[in-house]
């Protein structure tokens, strides 16, 4: 594929820069408390899909301007819930609706690169679900107010949060957050384990997350990260199936240039210089799981 120029994509609600091998995405709706509209979902999905296929990108960080009123205040419901519905499917029945936050969560979750949410402000609704849960790592400002307010707004939890949150925190803590709709701070026992690090100063969240990303992209293999993420997300239905899957992954990767470099750098007591890319490696070991097509014309409840 031709390499994308992220600065010339004509984006409106996000700003994207490629800093070395790290793609930095900054929410660009500060005056609206970085609330979510249809366009920002479309732009984020486009950029994450591009980054997934771009061999230059080894990590992606989503963040906000630390001076913004919020990291993300959730969906803009000032005009009611109509912003959630698509006119094209309104006459087709409830089963064809696809939650836009959920479609974004799936794109981020499927991304094969390291993904990091640098939560440097308050977050509510999809600002906690789609903009945090599907990421590999989350860093948060200690003073942030966090809430999953859905049961207090008369709707259901969205953006695949009822799938992701129990797997990240356990069913008890997920129930505490989703069924109460309470506002908590990052040090609360029910949510603190969601975060890689809780950072005292708001302006330090992104620099800490960036330093973490830089260490990872310098010392990890791109294909190894992608295959390990896939095994975590799709481990198989039994320990035996998992054994077969990780055995194949080890066999495929064990013959790679990165595997040779991993051994050489270890023996020579130096930092590794990994060069393998996903576009080269993935052809040898295609996905072993079944993708469910969420297109309303091809799948339904």
C-alpha positions in Angstrom: 0.0 0.0 0.0 1.1 3.6 -0.5 2.2 5.3 2.7 -0.5 7.7 4.0 0.3 11.3 4.8 -1.6 11.7 8.0 -1.3 15.5 7.9 -3.2 15.7 4.6 -6.2 13.6 5.3 -8.5 16.5 5.7 -9.4 15.6 9.3 -11.6 18.0 11.3 -12.2 16.6 14.7 -8.9 14.9 15.4 -5.2 15.9 14.7 -2.8 13.1 13.7 1.0 13.3 13.7 3.5 10.6 13.0 6.4 11.0 15.5 9.0 8.5 14.6 7.2 5.2 14.8 4.4 6.5 17.0 1.1 7.8 15.7 -0.3 10.5 18.0 -4.0 11.2 17.7 -5.3 14.3 19.6 -9.0 14.9 20.0 -9.8 18.3 18.5 -13.2 19.3 20.0 -12.0 21.1 23.1 -14.8 23.7 22.9 -17.3 20.9 22.9 -15.5 19.1 25.8 -14.3 16.6 23.2 -17.8 15.2 22.9 -18.5 12.6 20.3 -20.3 13.2 17.1 -20.6 11.0 14.0 -17.7 12.6 12.2 -15.1 11.9 15.0 -16.1 8.2 15.0 -15.6 8.1 11.2 -12.2 9.9 11.4 -10.9 7.7 14.2 -11.9 4.5 12.4 -10.2 5.7 9.2 -6.9 6.5 11.0 -6.8 3.3 13.1 -7.3 1.3 9.9 -4.5 3.2 8.2 -2.2 2.8 11.1 -2.9 -0.9 11.3 -1.6 -1.4 7.7 1.2 1.1 7.9 4.5 -0.6 8.7 6.0 2.6 9.9 3.6 2.8 12.8 4.5 0.6 15.8 2.3 2.3 18.4 -0.7 4.6 18.5 -1.6 7.1 21.3 -5.0 8.7 21.7 -5.1 11.8 23.9 -6.5 15.3 24.3 -5.1 18.7 24.8 -4.5 18.8 28.6 -6.1 22.3 28.8 -9.4 21.0 27.4 -12.3 20.7 29.8 -12.4 17.0 29.4 -10.6 14.1 27.7 -13.9 13.1 26.3 -17.3 13.9 27.8 -19.1 11.1 25.8 -21.8 11.5 23.1 -23.2 15.0 22.4 -26.8 14.4 23.5 -27.7 18.0 23.7 -30.2 17.3 20.9 -31.4 14.0 22.3 -30.5 10.5 21.2 -31.3 11.0 17.5 -27.6 11.4 16.7 -27.2 7.7 17.3 -29.5 6.6 14.5 -28.8 6.3 10.9 -31.6 7.5 8.6 -30.8 4.8 6.0 -31.7 2.0 8.5 -34.5 3.6 10.5 -37.2 1.7 8.6 -35.5 -1.7 8.7 -36.2 -2.6 12.4 -34.2 -2.5 15.6 -32.0 -5.4 14.7 -30.1 -3.5 12.0 -28.9 -0.7 14.3 -25.1 -0.7 14.8 -23.9 1.4 17.7 -21.2 3.7 16.3 -19.1 3.5 19.5 -19.1 -0.2 19.2 -17.9 -0.1 15.6 -15.0 2.1 16.7 -14.2 -0.2 19.6 -14.0 -3.2 17.2 -11.6 -1.3 14.9 -9.3 -0.3 17.8 -9.5 -3.8 19.4 -8.6 -5.4 16.1 -5.6 -3.1 15.5 -2.4 -5.1 15.5 -0.2 -2.3 16.8 0.4 -1.2 20.4 -2.5 1.1 21.3 -2.4 3.5 24.3 -5.1 5.9 25.7 -3.5 8.9 27.5 -6.5 10.0 29.5 -5.6 13.5 30.6 -9.0 14.7 31.6 -12.5 13.8 32.7 -14.3 11.0 30.8 -17.9 9.9 30.6 -19.8 7.4 28.6 -18.1 6.5 25.3 -15.2 8.6 26.6 -14.5 5.7 28.9 -15.9 2.8 26.8 -14.8 3.3 23.1 -12.0 5.7 23.9 -10.4 3.6 26.6 -11.5 -0.1 27.0 -10.4 -1.5 23.6 -6.8 -0.1 24.0 -3.9 -2.2 25.2 -2.7 0.3 27.8 -4.4 3.2 29.6 -2.7 6.0 31.5 -4.8 8.4 33.5 -4.7 11.7 35.4 -5.3 11.1 39.1 -7.9 13.9 39.2 -10.1 12.6 36.4 -13.8 12.0 37.0 -14.9 8.8 35.3 -18.4 7.5 34.8 -20.4 4.9 32.9 -23.7 6.8 33.2 -25.9 4.7 30.9 -28.4 3.3 33.4 -28.9 6.9 34.7 -29.7 8.1 31.2 -32.2 5.4 30.3 -30.1 3.5 27.8 -27.9 0.4 27.8 -24.1 0.3 28.2 -22.6 0.6 24.7 -19.4 0.4 22.7 -18.9 -3.3 23.6 -18.3 -2.3 27.2 -20.2 -5.3 28.6 -17.8 -7.6 26.7 -14.6 -5.8 27.5 -15.0 -4.4 31.0 -15.7 -7.8 32.8 -12.7 -9.3 31.0 -10.5 -6.4 32.1 -11.7 -5.9 35.7 -13.8 -9.0 36.5 -17.6 -9.3 36.7 -18.0 -7.9 40.2 -16.2 -4.6 39.5 -17.7 -4.3 36.0 -21.2 -4.7 37.6 -20.3 -2.0 40.2 -19.4 0.5 37.4 -22.1 -0.3 34.9 -25.1 -1.0 37.1 -24.6 2.0 39.4 -23.5 4.6 36.8 -21.6 6.2 39.7 -18.8 8.7 39.1 -15.4 7.5 40.4 -11.8 8.7 40.4 -9.0 6.5 39.1 -7.8 5.5 42.6 -11.2 3.8 43.3 -10.8 0.1 44.0 -13.4 -0.7 41.4 -11.5 0.9 38.5 -7.9 1.5 39.4 -6.7 -1.8 37.9 -7.9 -0.6 34.5 -4.9 1.7 34.3 -1.2 1.1 33.7 -0.3 4.2 35.7 -2.2 6.9 37.6 -0.4 10.2 37.2 -0.7 13.1 39.6 -0.3 16.0 37.2 -2.6 16.3 34.2 0.0 17.7 31.9 2.3 14.7 32.6 -0.1 12.1 31.3 0.8 12.3 27.6 4.6 12.6 28.2 4.6 9.5 30.5 2.5 7.5 28.0 4.8 8.7 25.1 7.9 7.6 27.0 6.3 4.2 27.7 5.5 3.8 24.0 9.0 4.8 22.9 10.5 2.1 25.1 8.1 -0.5 23.7 8.6 0.4 20.0 12.4 0.3 20.5 12.5 -3.1 22.2 9.7 -5.2 20.8 9.1 -6.9 17.5 6.1 -5.7 15.5 5.0 -9.2 14.4 5.6 -10.6 17.9 3.3 -7.9 19.4 0.6 -8.6 16.8 0.6 -12.4 17.2 0.7 -12.1 21.0 -2.3 -9.7 20.9 -4.1 -12.1 18.7 -3.5 -15.0 21.0 -4.7 -13.0 24.0 -7.9 -12.0 22.2 -8.5 -15.4 20.5 -6.9 -18.0 22.7 -9.1 -20.9 21.5 -11.8 -22.8 23.4 -9.5 -25.0 25.4 -6.0 -25.2 26.8 -5.3 -27.8 24.1 -6.4 -25.5 21.3 -4.4 -22.7 22.8 -1.4 -25.0 22.8 -1.8 -25.7 19.1 -2.2 -22.0 18.3 0.8 -20.7 20.3 2.9 -23.6 19.0 2.2 -22.5 15.4 2.9 -18.9 16.3 6.3 -19.8 17.8 7.2 -21.9 14.8 6.3 -19.1 12.3 8.0 -16.4 14.3 11.0 -18.5 15.3 12.2 -18.6 11.7 12.0 -14.8 11.4 14.8 -12.2 11.2 13.5 -10.7 14.4 13.8 -14.0 16.3 17.4 -14.2 15.2 18.0 -10.7 16.2 16.4 -11.3 19.6 18.9 -14.1 20.3 21.9 -12.1 19.0 21.0 -9.0 21.0 20.6 -11.1 24.1 23.9 -12.8 23.7 25.7 -9.5 22.8 24.0 -7.7 25.7 22.7 -4.9 23.6 19.4 -3.4 22.6 17.6 -5.3 19.7 17.3 -3.8 16.2 14.1 -5.4 15.0 13.2 -5.0 11.3 10.5 -7.4 10.5 7.1 -5.9 9.5 3.5 -7.2 9.6 3.0 -6.9 5.9 5.8 -9.4 5.4 5.1 -11.8 8.3 1.3 -12.1 8.5 1.1 -13.9 5.1 2.6 -17.0 6.7 0.1 -17.3 9.5 -3.4 -16.0 8.7 -6.1 -15.4 11.3 -7.3 -18.7 12.9 -10.6 -17.2 14.2 -13.8 -16.5 12.4 -14.7 -12.8 11.8 -18.3 -12.0 12.3 -19.3 -9.5 9.6 -21.3 -6.8 11.5 -22.7 -5.3 8.3 -26.5 -5.3 8.9 -27.2 -6.9 5.6 -25.0 -9.9 6.5 -25.6 -10.5 10.2 -28.4 -10.0 12.7 -29.3 -11.0 16.3 
